[in-house]
Amino acid sequence: MTAAPAKTINEVTHERQVADLPEAERLMDAICKAMFAYRDFLADRGLIWNIDDENPCKVKRLIAEISYEGSEVCEISLIGGALDRAYGDEPVDDEGKPKPSH
């Protein structure tokens, strides 16, 4: 295994220093709080949990991401939810329920 180039090591050091700044930690905290609030919003409207099912969780992940490829876009996705199963790459059984992942 070869060592990372010095430029990469410098970039890693800089990224860690920035991520450890109090302002960065406050912003990450705010993002997490907003994600939990959105999760609660979805759960309150029946999109996260099944009450009468052996597999109580309807989804796999709630993801927020910003893509820098092309135009800058922020997307929030409910992975494994009904929209993902109907139109995405999420495999489903004959009843429309997510198939277990291996």
N, C-alpha and C positions, 0 to 999 in steps of 0.2 A: 504494500500500500504506500502510495507516495503522499508526501505532505502537500497541503494546500498552498498555492502561491501566496507570497507575502501580501499582494493586493487583496486577495480574498480574506486573509486573516485580518487585515486592517478594516475591511468592510464589515466583517463579523463583529469585531470589537466595537465599531461605531454603531452598528445596529443594536447591540446589547446595551450600550450606553444610553442611546436614545430611548429604547423601550423601558429602561429602568428609571427614567426621569419621573418626578412626581406628577408632572402634567400628563405624561403618557399613561401612567397608572390611573389617574383620574378619568381620562378619556376611555380607557379600556373598561374601567368600572361602569361608566355610563353606558357603554355599548352592551355590557352584560345585563345591566338592569333593564335596558330597553328590550333586549331579547327575552328576558324572563317575563316582562310585562306583556309582550306580544304572545308568548307561549300561553300565558294565563288567559289572554283574550281569546285565543283559538280554542283552548280547553273549555272555557265557559260556553262556547258555542258548539261544543260537541265534535270538534275536529281532531282531538288528540286521543281520548280514551273511549273504549267500549265498556259499558257497564255490565252487560250480560254476555260476556265472551270469555273463553278460556285464554285468549291472548288479548289482554286488556289494552295494549297500546296499538293505535291505528297507524302510526307513522314510525319512521326510523330516526329522522334527524330534522332539525330546524336550522337552516344554514343562511347566513348573511355573508355576501361577498361582493367585493368591488373588483371588476375586471379592468385592467389597463390595456387590454388588447383591442385596438380599434377605438371606438368611443368609450369614454369612461362611464360605466354603468354600475349601479348598486342593485343587486338582486337579493330577494329573500325567498327561499324555497323550503317547502315542506316535503322532505324526501320520504317517499312511501305513502303519501296521502293519496286521496282519490284522484286528483288531477294528475299526479305523477304516475299512478297506476294506469290511468286511462290513456294518457298521451305521452308519457315519458318512457324510460327504459326499464321501469320497475316491473318484474315478472309477477303475474297474478294467477290465482287459480280460477276455476270455472265460476266461483261465486264473487269474484272481484277482490278477494282478500290477498294481501301480499304473500308470496311464496317465501318460505324460510330461506335465508341465505346460507351458503355453506362456507 
